[in-house]
Amino acid sequence: MLEIFKSINVDWMGLRKPLIFLSIAVLLIGLGSAVGRQFTEGGTDAFNLGVDFQGGTVVTAKFKQRPAADEIRSALQSVGVTEAVIQDSTDKTDEVLIKVPNLGKRDECPNIDEASRCFVKKGLDTFGKEAEGATALKDDEAAVYKIVGTDTVGPVASEQLRNQAIIATLLGMVGILLFIAFRYDWTYAAGAVIAVFHDVLITLAFFSVFQWEISLTVLAALLTLVGFSVNDSIVIFDRIRENLTLHRGESLYKLTNQSINQTMSRTIVTNGLVFLAVLALVLFGGEVLRGFSLALFVGSITGTYSTIAIASPIAIWWQSKLGDSRVKEVLVPQTGEKLASSARRSVTRRPVTR
């Protein structure tokens, strides 16, 4: 394995308290943002839910000479559509998908079922005339564009999507909990799952504070982060288990630090490459991938951080509690109690000491 840094000797367990305090501070900021926005009269919602979860309309427009996405967005903003998402068609270069939330009934567009389409048309009319009726765009010389499709997601469908998204995330975490509990020990499983919850909640805190839009692509990013975070935790847990067998006379505190330091080069190489790829998505992915890339960007950082600062300390703390022991600053006498994990082998409990 490539080792960028050799002989790393950092007392990660000694830094656990300030790192956990940092996590709690960020979570409280996110909670304050969500609660404050939700209960402030005239304020925004706790989260900026996209069309997939909030309901809305997707309008497909075809142009003779397609304007830039920013120009279309500016035209829609001029008629009062401020939350539009402009997406290029995957197979037709002259078409764009325009996603807008449910706008409700307005004086300018009294038909509530077609209000979103009506406002999109008003915005696109700033570029020129629309091809009327069944007339093809190419057959109307005076026309600049034509709306060729309209799809609406109602509030009932969006609520179902939201509920299914929550269920999918929770089932993924339960599956991880059961697998790690079976393969290692439930104390390790608890540390890994708490770290995963931590990563998801930290990411959602950023989405609440900065009001980034949450769509189905963001859900996909969160589920990706679940696996990303657990993968790092598994690597460290496996090294801890190996060191417990090789160094039976060492304390659990010291072995945990040693395991984290031994896997640090691997962590820097793999997670660093992930970070660079996600950074490229953030910088060059455009508006369509903005939520997805931002979720991965925040989550890739917190996933690496939580493996060291959350998962390992919690797993070790829980094991020490099972042995009626605590992480102390001074050496405690060795006992003959059995360790809760180490791949279900009978191993004499090590004194948890610094």
Buried (B, 14 or more C-beta within 10 A) or exposed (E): EEEEEEEBEEEBBEEBEEBBEEBEEBBEBBBEBBEEBEEEEEEEEBBBBBBBBBBBBBBBBBBBEBBEBEEBBEBBEEBEBEBBBBBBBEEEEEBBBBBBBBBEEEEEBEEEEBBBBBBBBBBBBBBEEBBEEEEEBEEBEEBBBBBBEBEBBEEEEBEEBBEEBEEEBEEBBEEBBEBBBEBBBBBBBBBBBBBBBBBBBBBBBBBBBEBBBBBBBBBBBBBBBBEBBBBBBBBBBBBBBBBBEEEEEBBBBBBBBBBBBBBBBBBBBBBEEBBEEBBEBBEEBEBBBBBBBBBBBBBBBBBBBBBBBBBBBBBBBBBBBBBEBEBBEEEBEEEEEEBBBBEEEEBBBBBBBB
